[in-house]
Amino acid sequence: MEHTSASYRTYRTSGRPAARKRGGGTKSGLSPKERVRLGQLCVCLALFLIVFVGKGAFPQQLAQLQGKLVSVLTADTDFRAAFSKLGESLGSQGSVLGELEDFCVEVFGIQPAGEGETAEDTQTQQEQAFLNAGASSADLAAHYLRLDDMPEGWLDEEPAAQDAPETTAQAPAQEETAAPAESVPAVGTVLLSANYTGTPLPNNYTMDKLSLGALETVNPILGHLRSTYGYRDHPVDGEYKFHNGVDIGGQMGEPIGAFAAGTVEYIGENDDHGLYLQIDHGNGVKSFYAHCSKLLVSQGQTVAAGETVALVGSTGVSTGPHLHFEIKCAGVHVDPAYYLTFLTD
């Protein structure tokens, strides 16, 4: 069957379909400029249809956004005037694409490309002009990251700092409590019981170790223990009797220091003890020194612990230079060996 239409004959000879006649003339296919404009119009219409259809499909969601959408879309646009103008234009004999284009420009602010150039050409020329201007690295980053389009304040706001784990483990707070001072037993308190089972002791004598309170003491002299406290055979008369103190060996004329700070209670001399003195240390504690070669203090004199009060001698009943030393606590004689140190070599 042979095709006789003019359109078909034109297609066979030119390779293009014949243009349809409108208003008595012919019109060629869409130009690149018109294709770009048509794409822009399609986007505008799509946005309009989304809003229109969404109003029926999602009434609750759109109702919540209605206030914001109206304030944004109608801030600078009179929609009623724009649609009225579009209707009048479509009723005339003008170009449909042109009228829709004007409508979208007025409503959405889309500007068409310049005469004789497409949107792609315009964007390319803008990019080339930006690169030829020798932009810095900061300008390039701002341009391609579209920093200008970001809401103001996004880059100024620093991210919330995350709580970093503590690098240094903190030891639990410990209340600094002053170490309670050691309670010092009262003078005369028994610190060590001797469990003595020998010959009965004379009155006001004990073999127990008694507390001297907070008294600070020193050795009168440092020597060997020659005779202990307690019952013994006297080295001169041979009589078995109680020895009131200890005998500490020393060199003739060696300084004798005060056992502790105190006041010289008395000084004297007799046949048994030779030159002697006694110091009152307070709180009932007293010390006695005998067989001295010389006394260096007087009665009532205040002395410090370790201060020289006499010199070692062998006066009275004595077998050689030494110090006879006694301690009394609250009127009771105690063993001085509990409170002194002796040479052992």
C-alpha positions as CSV (number, residue, x, y, z in Angstrom):
1,M,0.0,0.0,0.0
2,E,1.5,3.3,-1.0
3,H,1.8,6.2,1.4
4,T,0.7,9.4,-0.3
5,S,0.6,12.0,2.7
6,A,2.8,15.0,2.4
7,S,4.3,14.5,5.8
8,Y,5.6,11.1,4.9
9,R,7.1,12.3,1.7
10,T,8.9,15.1,3.5
11,Y,10.3,12.6,6.2
12,R,11.6,10.4,3.4
13,T,13.6,13.2,1.7
14,S,14.8,15.3,4.7
15,G,15.1,12.7,7.5
16,R,13.0,15.0,9.8
17,P,9.3,15.0,10.4
18,A,7.4,17.8,8.9
19,A,6.4,20.6,11.2
20,R,2.7,20.8,12.0
21,K,1.0,23.9,10.8
22,R,-0.4,26.3,13.3
23,G,-2.2,29.4,12.3
24,G,-1.4,28.9,8.7
25,G,2.4,28.6,9.2
26,T,5.1,26.0,10.2
27,K,7.3,26.0,13.3
28,S,10.5,24.0,13.8
29,G,11.5,21.8,16.8
30,L,12.4,23.2,20.3
31,S,15.7,25.1,20.4
32,P,18.2,24.5,23.3
33,K,17.1,27.7,24.9
34,E,13.5,26.6,24.9
35,R,14.4,23.1,26.2
36,V,16.1,24.7,29.2
37,R,13.1,27.0,29.8
38,L,10.8,24.0,29.5
39,G,12.8,22.1,32.1
40,Q,12.6,25.0,34.5
41,L,8.9,25.3,34.0
42,C,8.5,21.6,34.7
43,V,10.3,21.9,38.0
44,C,8.1,24.8,38.9
45,L,4.9,22.9,38.1
46,A,6.2,19.9,39.9
47,L,6.7,21.9,43.0
48,F,3.2,23.4,42.6
49,L,1.6,20.0,42.2
50,I,3.4,18.5,45.2
51,V,2.0,21.3,47.4
52,F,-1.4,21.0,45.8
53,V,-1.6,17.2,46.1
54,G,0.0,17.1,49.5
55,K,-2.7,19.3,50.9
56,G,-5.2,16.5,50.2
57,A,-3.0,13.6,51.1
58,F,-1.3,15.0,54.2
59,P,-3.7,17.6,55.6
60,Q,-2.4,17.3,59.2
61,Q,1.3,17.6,58.3
62,L,0.7,20.5,55.9
63,A,-1.5,22.2,58.5
64,Q,1.4,22.3,60.9
65,L,3.6,23.9,58.2
66,Q,0.9,26.1,56.8
67,G,2.0,29.2,58.8
68,K,5.6,28.9,57.9
69,L,4.9,28.1,54.2
70,V,2.6,31.0,53.8
71,S,5.0,33.5,55.5
72,V,7.9,32.3,53.3
73,L,6.1,31.9,49.9
74,T,4.0,35.0,50.2
75,A,6.6,37.3,51.7
76,D,7.3,39.0,48.4
77,T,4.8,37.4,46.0
78,D,1.2,38.1,45.3
79,F,-0.1,34.6,44.3
80,R,-3.6,35.8,43.4
81,A,-2.2,38.4,41.1
82,A,0.2,36.0,39.6
83,F,-2.5,33.3,38.8
84,S,-4.9,36.0,37.5
85,K,-2.2,37.3,35.1
86,L,-1.4,33.7,34.0
87,G,-5.1,33.1,33.1
88,E,-5.3,36.3,31.1
89,S,-2.1,35.4,29.2
90,L,-3.2,31.9,28.4
91,G,-6.5,33.3,27.0
92,S,-4.6,35.4,24.5
93,Q,-2.7,34.3,21.5
94,G,0.7,34.4,23.1
95,S,3.2,31.6,23.5
96,V,2.2,29.1,26.2
97,L,5.8,28.4,27.2
98,G,6.5,32.1,27.5
99,E,3.6,32.8,29.7
100,L,4.4,29.9,32.0
101,E,7.9,31.1,32.2
102,D,6.8,34.6,33.3
103,F,4.6,33.0,35.9
104,C,7.4,30.9,37.4
105,V,9.8,33.9,37.4
106,E,7.2,35.9,39.3
107,V,6.3,33.1,41.8
108,F,9.6,31.2,42.2
109,G,12.2,33.7,41.2
110,I,13.8,31.6,38.4
111,Q,15.5,33.7,35.9
112,P,15.9,32.5,32.3
113,A,19.3,32.3,30.6
114,G,20.4,35.2,28.4
115,E,19.5,35.4,24.8
116,G,21.6,33.1,22.6
117,E,23.0,31.1,25.5
118,T,21.9,28.2,27.6
119,A,21.9,27.8,31.4
120,E,24.8,25.3,31.0
121,D,26.8,27.9,29.0
122,T,26.2,30.6,31.6
123,Q,27.3,28.3,34.5
124,T,30.4,27.3,32.6
125,Q,31.3,30.9,32.0
126,Q,30.9,31.8,35.6
127,E,33.1,28.9,36.7
128,Q,35.8,29.9,34.3
129,A,35.7,33.5,35.4
130,F,36.0,32.4,39.1
131,L,39.0,30.2,38.4
132,N,40.7,32.8,36.2
133,A,40.4,35.3,39.0
134,G,43.2,33.5,41.0
135,A,41.1,32.6,44.0
136,S,42.8,31.6,47.2
137,S,42.5,28.1,48.8
138,A,40.0,29.5,51.3
139,D,37.9,31.1,48.6
140,L,37.9,27.8,46.6
141,A,36.8,25.8,49.7
142,A,34.0,28.4,50.4
143,H,32.9,28.3,46.7
144,Y,32.8,24.5,46.1
145,L,31.4,23.7,49.6
146,R,28.7,26.3,49.0
147,L,29.5,28.0,52.3
148,D,27.6,31.1,51.3
149,D,24.4,29.1,51.1
150,M,24.7,27.8,54.6
151,P,22.6,29.4,57.3
152,E,24.3,32.1,59.2
153,G,26.0,30.9,62.4
154,W,26.5,27.3,61.3
155,L,30.3,27.7,61.0
156,D,30.6,30.0,64.0
157,E,29.1,27.5,66.4
158,E,31.8,25.3,67.9
159,P,30.8,21.6,68.4
160,A,30.0,20.6,71.9
161,A,33.1,19.4,73.6
162,Q,32.9,15.9,74.6
163,D,33.8,15.0,78.0
164,A,37.3,13.7,77.9
165,P,38.1,10.9,80.1
166,E,40.2,11.9,83.0
167,T,43.8,11.0,82.4
168,T,44.8,11.2,85.9
169,A,43.0,9.1,88.3
170,Q,42.0,11.1,91.3
171,A,42.5,9.4,94.6
172,P,39.5,9.4,96.9
173,A,39.5,12.5,99.0
174,Q,40.7,11.6,102.4
175,E,40.1,13.8,105.3
176,E,43.3,14.9,106.8
177,T,42.8,13.9,110.3
178,A,45.6,14.7,112.7
179,A,47.0,11.6,114.2
180,P,45.8,11.4,117.7
181,A,48.6,12.2,120.1
182,E,49.7,9.1,121.9
183,S,48.2,9.2,125.3
184,V,50.9,9.3,127.8
185,P,50.2,7.3,130.9
186,A,50.1,9.3,134.1
187,V,53.1,9.4,136.3
188,G,53.3,6.3,138.4
189,T,51.2,4.1,136.1
190,V,52.6,0.5,135.9
191,L,54.0,0.0,132.4
192,L,55.6,-3.4,133.1
193,S,54.9,-5.7,135.9
194,A,58.1,-7.6,137.1
195,N,56.2,-10.4,139.0
196,Y,58.9,-10.2,141.7
197,T,58.9,-13.2,144.0
198,G,62.2,-12.7,145.9
199,T,62.9,-11.2,149.3
200,P,60.2,-8.8,150.3
201,L,61.0,-5.3,149.2
202,P,61.4,-2.4,151.6
203,N,58.6,0.1,151.9
204,N,58.2,2.5,148.9
205,Y,60.3,0.3,146.6
206,T,59.1,-1.5,143.5
207,M,60.5,-3.8,140.8
208,D,57.8,-2.7,138.3
209,K,58.4,-0.2,135.5
210,L,56.4,3.0,136.2
211,S,55.5,5.8,133.9
212,L,57.5,9.0,134.2
213,G,54.8,10.8,132.2
214,A,55.9,13.0,129.2
215,L,59.3,13.7,130.8
216,E,62.2,13.9,128.2
217,T,65.3,12.2,129.6
218,V,69.0,11.6,128.7
219,N,71.7,9.4,130.1
220,P,73.7,11.2,132.9
221,I,76.8,9.4,131.7
222,L,77.3,6.6,129.3
223,G,79.2,3.7,130.9
224,H,79.0,0.0,131.9
225,L,76.5,-1.2,134.5
226,R,78.6,-2.1,137.5
227,S,75.9,-2.8,140.1
228,T,72.2,-3.4,139.6
229,Y,69.1,-2.2,141.5
230,G,67.8,-4.6,144.1
231,Y,69.2,-6.9,146.8
232,R,72.9,-7.6,146.8
233,D,76.0,-8.3,149.0
234,H,77.5,-4.9,149.7
235,P,81.0,-4.7,148.1
236,V,82.6,-3.1,151.1
237,D,80.9,-4.5,154.3
238,G,79.6,-7.7,152.7
239,E,76.1,-7.1,154.2
240,Y,73.1,-8.4,152.2
241,K,70.9,-5.4,151.7
242,F,68.9,-3.5,149.1
243,H,70.8,-1.3,146.6
244,N,68.6,1.8,146.0
245,G,69.9,2.5,142.5
246,V,72.5,1.5,139.9
247,D,76.3,2.1,139.7
248,I,77.6,3.3,136.3
249,G,81.3,3.1,135.7
250,G,83.0,6.2,134.6
251,Q,86.3,8.1,134.4
252,M,87.4,10.4,137.3
253,G,86.2,14.0,136.5
254,E,83.9,12.9,133.7
255,P,80.9,15.3,133.3
256,I,77.6,14.2,134.8
257,G,74.5,15.5,133.0
258,A,71.0,16.2,134.4
259,F,68.7,13.2,133.8
260,A,66.0,15.7,132.7
261,A,65.1,19.4,133.0
262,G,64.3,20.5,136.5
263,T,65.3,22.3,139.7
264,V,68.1,21.3,142.0
265,E,66.2,20.3,145.2
266,Y,69.3,20.0,147.4
267,I,73.0,19.3,147.4
268,G,75.1,17.7,150.2
269,E,77.9,15.4,151.4
270,N,78.0,12.4,153.9
271,D,80.1,9.4,154.7
272,D,78.1,6.9,152.7
273,H,77.3,8.9,149.5
274,G,80.1,11.4,149.5
275,L,79.2,14.5,147.4
276,Y,75.6,14.2,146.2
277,L,72.6,16.2,144.8
278,Q,69.0,15.7,143.9
279,I,67.0,17.3,141.1
280,D,63.2,17.6,141.1
281,H,61.8,17.2,137.6
282,G,58.2,17.9,138.5
283,N,55.1,15.6,138.7
284,G,56.7,13.6,141.5
285,V,59.7,12.5,139.4
286,K,63.2,13.0,141.1
287,S,66.8,11.9,140.3
288,F,69.7,11.4,142.8
289,Y,73.5,11.6,142.0
290,A,76.2,10.4,144.5
291,H,80.0,9.7,144.9
292,C,80.7,12.9,142.9
293,S,84.1,14.5,142.9
294,K,82.7,18.0,142.5
295,L,79.3,19.6,142.4
296,L,78.7,22.3,139.8
297,V,75.2,23.5,140.8
298,S,73.5,25.0,143.8
299,Q,70.2,24.4,145.6
300,G,67.3,26.0,143.7
301,Q,69.1,26.2,140.4
302,T,67.2,25.4,137.3
303,V,68.9,23.0,134.9
304,A,68.2,21.7,131.4
305,A,68.3,18.0,130.4
306,G,71.9,17.0,129.9
307,E,73.3,20.1,131.5
308,T,76.5,19.3,133.5
309,V,75.6,19.3,137.2
310,A,78.7,17.4,138.7
311,L,81.8,15.4,137.9
312,V,82.3,11.7,138.4
313,G,84.3,10.7,141.5
314,S,84.7,8.2,144.2
315,T,83.8,10.0,147.4
316,G,82.0,8.3,150.3
317,V,81.9,4.5,150.6
318,S,83.2,3.6,147.1
319,T,85.6,1.1,145.4
320,G,86.4,3.4,142.5
321,P,85.2,6.2,140.2
322,H,81.5,5.7,139.3
323,L,78.1,7.4,139.5
324,H,75.5,6.1,141.9
325,F,72.2,7.0,140.3
326,E,68.6,6.7,141.6
327,I,65.1,7.6,140.3
328,K,62.1,8.2,142.5
329,C,58.5,8.3,141.1
330,A,55.7,9.7,143.3
331,G,57.8,8.8,146.3
332,V,58.6,5.2,145.2
333,H,62.1,4.1,144.2
334,V,62.2,2.4,140.8
335,D,64.9,0.6,138.8
336,P,66.8,3.2,136.8
337,A,67.9,0.5,134.3
338,Y,64.4,0.8,132.7
339,Y,65.2,4.3,131.6
340,L,68.9,4.3,130.8
341,T,71.3,2.8,128.2
342,F,74.6,1.2,129.1
343,L,77.7,0.2,127.4
344,T,77.9,-3.6,126.8
345,D,81.4,-4.0,125.3
